[in-house]
Amino acid sequence: MDSIKIENLEIFSNHGVLKEENVLGQKFLISAEIFLDTQKAGKNDDLALSVDYSKICHKIKNIMENNTFKLIETVAEKISEEILTEFKNIDEIKIEVKKPWAPILLPLEYVSVKSNRKWHKVYLSMGSNMGDKQKYLSDAIAELQSSRLCKSVKSSNFTLTKPVGYTEQDDFLNCCVEMKTLLSPHDLLEFTSSIEAKAKRERKIHWGPRTLDIDIILYDDLIMSDDKLTIPHIEMANRKFVLQPLCELNPYAINPALNMTAIELYKSLPEMLI
């Protein structure tokens, strides 16, 4: 991936834990490495196909001067989020915030915080089998599209499928969603859970009826598991209602835990399910 670097942009602003730092202010040095595809811009000599680093520098200056944060960790997080959401060509950004006048009563060159933030490609599986199923799915997709921390949200077609596990319930309307997000896996889980809550999702019966169900299926090539979340989703390889719409969006999406594509997993399902 190509990159553009901004080194040690000097800004005087008022960040720090101590009251004196917030009132008197001090010098900060901000460095940024911005990752994007510069090939088209280079071939066409067209700034619109790249990013204007002058605008980015002034954006950083505005964030620094118009806010007061206790932590330089927060400074780095805010700069990363604002730049990634405003400048659409940027895929990833590395930020370093240096504090040369850190008040520790000892000689030092500077204290700094480095962060690395990027857009993550995510696949979600959605289902509904209560009430207005199509509206629940459509509203959930609209909620994702309205979030500034999500972009490039697109959905598969909606398909009607038979329930799995607990079968004494109505058929499900299912779809898969592909998108990019700045949210971490657990923050994304919290966000999707809040969308379910708006749909008045209740968990009374395991695999039972629900107004809205949203599962994180894939998150980049991440493999993780804890008491709240497992990625890739533990059941995706066994579920036609997940794999069929996923193949519609991207048949070559890879389950990194199994090292198999969506279409390979779909074709490996028992014949009765295909």
C-alpha positions in Angstrom: 0.0 0.0 0.0 1.3 3.5 -0.9 1.6 6.1 1.8 2.0 9.9 2.4 3.9 11.1 5.4 3.6 14.2 7.5 6.4 14.6 10.0 6.3 16.6 13.2 3.6 19.1 12.5 4.0 21.7 15.3 0.8 22.8 17.1 0.4 24.7 20.3 -2.7 23.5 22.2 -4.1 22.7 25.6 -4.1 18.9 26.3 -3.0 17.3 29.5 -4.1 15.9 32.9 -2.9 19.0 34.9 -5.0 22.2 35.0 -1.9 24.2 34.1 -1.6 22.3 30.8 -5.2 23.0 29.9 -4.8 26.8 30.7 -1.3 27.6 29.6 -1.0 25.1 26.8 2.2 23.6 25.3 3.8 22.5 22.0 2.8 19.2 20.4 4.4 17.5 17.4 2.0 15.4 15.2 3.2 12.9 12.7 0.9 10.9 10.3 1.5 8.2 7.8 -1.5 7.9 5.5 -2.1 4.8 3.5 -4.0 4.9 0.2 -3.6 3.9 -3.5 -1.7 6.8 -5.2 -1.2 5.1 -8.6 -4.2 6.7 -10.4 -3.3 10.1 -9.0 0.3 9.6 -10.1 -0.6 8.5 -13.6 -3.1 11.3 -14.1 -1.4 14.1 -12.1 -4.8 14.6 -10.4 -5.0 15.7 -6.8 -8.7 14.6 -6.6 -7.5 10.9 -6.9 -5.2 11.3 -3.9 -5.5 13.4 -0.7 -4.6 17.0 -0.1 -2.0 16.9 2.7 -2.5 20.6 3.3 -6.1 20.0 4.2 -5.1 17.1 6.5 -2.6 19.3 8.3 -5.2 22.0 8.9 -7.7 19.3 10.0 -5.2 18.1 12.6 -4.6 21.7 13.7 -8.3 22.3 14.1 -8.8 19.2 16.2 -5.8 20.1 18.4 -6.8 23.7 18.9 -10.6 23.2 19.3 -10.6 20.5 21.9 -9.1 19.9 25.3 -8.2 16.3 26.2 -6.6 14.9 29.2 -4.7 12.1 27.4 -2.6 12.2 24.3 -4.1 8.7 23.6 -7.4 10.5 23.1 -5.7 13.1 20.8 -4.4 10.3 18.6 -7.8 8.5 18.6 -9.7 11.6 17.7 -7.3 12.6 14.9 -7.4 9.1 13.4 -11.2 8.9 13.4 -11.8 12.3 12.0 -9.3 11.9 9.1 -10.5 8.4 8.2 -14.2 9.4 8.1 -13.7 12.7 6.3 -11.1 11.7 3.6 -12.7 8.9 1.7 -9.6 7.7 -0.2 -7.7 6.9 2.9 -7.7 3.2 4.0 -5.4 3.4 7.1 -3.6 5.9 9.2 -0.7 5.8 11.7 -0.5 8.7 14.1 2.2 9.7 16.6 1.5 12.5 19.1 4.7 13.8 20.7 4.7 15.9 23.9 8.1 17.6 24.2 7.2 19.5 27.4 5.7 16.6 29.4 5.7 17.8 33.0 7.5 14.9 34.8 10.2 17.0 36.5 12.9 15.1 34.7 14.9 15.8 31.5 13.6 14.1 28.4 13.2 14.7 24.7 9.5 13.9 24.5 6.8 11.5 25.4 4.7 10.1 22.6 1.7 7.8 21.8 1.5 5.9 18.5 -1.7 4.5 17.1 -2.7 2.6 14.0 -6.3 2.7 12.8 -7.9 1.4 9.6 -11.1 0.4 7.8 -11.8 -3.2 8.4 -13.8 -5.4 6.0 -16.7 -7.2 7.8 -19.4 -9.6 6.9 -22.6 -9.8 9.0 -25.4 -12.3 8.8 -28.9 -11.0 9.6 -32.2 -12.8 10.1 -35.8 -12.1 11.2 -38.8 -14.3 11.7 -41.3 -12.1 13.7 -43.5 -9.3 12.6 -42.5 -7.3 9.5 -39.4 -9.2 8.7 -38.3 -7.2 5.7 -38.7 -3.9 7.7 -36.5 -5.2 10.5 -33.8 -6.2 8.1 -34.1 -3.0 6.1 -34.0 -0.8 9.2 -30.9 -2.6 10.5 -29.1 -2.0 7.2 -30.1 1.7 7.2 -28.8 2.0 10.8 -25.4 0.6 9.6 -25.4 3.0 6.6 -26.1 6.0 8.8 -23.1 5.4 11.1 -20.1 7.5 10.3 -18.0 4.6 11.6 -19.3 2.3 8.8 -19.1 2.7 5.1 -19.5 0.8 1.8 -22.5 -1.0 3.3 -24.2 -3.4 0.8 -26.6 -6.2 1.3 -27.4 -9.5 -0.5 -30.9 -10.2 -1.5 -33.3 -11.3 1.2 -34.1 -15.0 1.2 -36.7 -17.1 3.0 -35.2 -20.1 4.9 -36.4 -22.8 7.3 -35.5 -22.4 11.0 -32.6 -24.5 12.4 -32.4 -26.0 15.8 -35.8 -25.0 17.3 -38.1 -25.7 14.4 -41.5 -24.8 16.0 -41.4 -21.3 14.6 -42.0 -19.2 11.5 -39.5 -19.2 8.5 -36.7 -16.7 8.6 -35.9 -13.9 6.2 -32.1 -13.8 5.9 -29.4 -11.7 4.3 -25.7 -11.0 4.5 -24.1 -7.6 4.7 -20.6 -6.5 3.5 -19.2 -3.3 4.9 -16.1 -1.5 6.2 -15.9 -0.3 9.7 -13.6 1.5 12.1 -15.1 -0.3 15.1 -13.2 -3.0 16.9 -14.8 -6.4 17.0 -16.2 -5.8 20.5 -17.4 -2.3 19.7 -19.0 -3.7 16.6 -20.8 -6.3 18.7 -22.0 -3.6 21.0 -23.3 -1.6 18.0 -25.1 -4.5 16.4 -26.6 -5.5 19.8 -27.9 -1.9 20.1 -29.6 -2.3 16.7 -31.2 -5.6 17.9 -32.4 -3.8 21.0 -34.1 -1.1 18.9 -36.0 -4.0 17.2 -37.0 -5.2 20.7 -35.0 -8.4 20.3 -35.7 -10.9 23.1 -33.6 -14.0 24.0 -36.2 -16.4 25.5 -35.5 -19.6 23.6 -32.1 -20.7 22.2 -32.3 -20.4 18.4 -35.9 -19.3 19.0 -38.1 -16.6 17.3 -36.6 -13.2 17.0 -37.4 -9.8 15.5 -33.8 -9.3 14.5 -30.6 -11.3 14.7 -27.2 -9.9 13.7 -24.1 -12.0 13.8 -20.5 -11.0 12.9 -19.4 -13.7 10.5 -16.0 -12.5 9.3 -13.8 -9.5 10.3 -10.8 -9.1 8.0 -8.7 -12.3 8.5 -9.1 -12.2 12.3 -9.4 -15.4 14.3 -10.4 -14.8 17.9 -12.6 -16.3 20.7 -13.5 -15.1 24.1 -16.6 -15.3 26.4 -18.5 -12.8 24.3 -17.4 -13.2 20.7 -16.0 -15.8 18.3 -14.8 -14.8 14.9 -15.2 -16.4 12.3 -18.7 -17.3 13.5 -18.5 -20.8 14.9 -21.5 -22.0 12.9 -21.0 -20.3 9.6 -19.6 -23.4 7.8 -22.8 -25.3 8.7 -25.4 -22.7 7.7 -26.9 -22.4 4.2 -28.7 -19.2 5.3 -25.3 -17.7 6.0 -23.2 -19.1 3.1 -25.7 -18.6 0.3 -26.1 -14.8 0.7 -22.4 -14.5 1.6 -21.5 -16.2 -1.8 -23.8 -13.7 -3.5 -21.7 -10.8 -2.1 -18.3 -12.5 -2.3 -17.9 -16.2 -3.0 -14.2 -15.9 -2.4 -14.5 -14.4 1.1 -12.1 -16.6 3.2 -12.9 -18.2 6.6 -9.3 -18.0 8.0 -10.0 -20.6 10.7 -10.8 -23.2 8.0 -8.7 -21.7 5.1 -11.7 -22.2 2.9 -13.7 -19.7 0.7 -17.4 -19.1 1.1 -18.2 -21.0 -2.1 -16.0 -24.0 -1.0 -17.9 -24.1 2.3 -21.2 -23.8 0.5 -20.4 -26.7 -1.8 -19.3 -28.8 1.1 -22.7 -28.6 2.8 -24.7 -31.8 2.8 -26.8 -32.2 -0.3 -30.0 -31.9 1.6 -29.0 -28.3 2.5 -27.8 -27.1 -0.9 
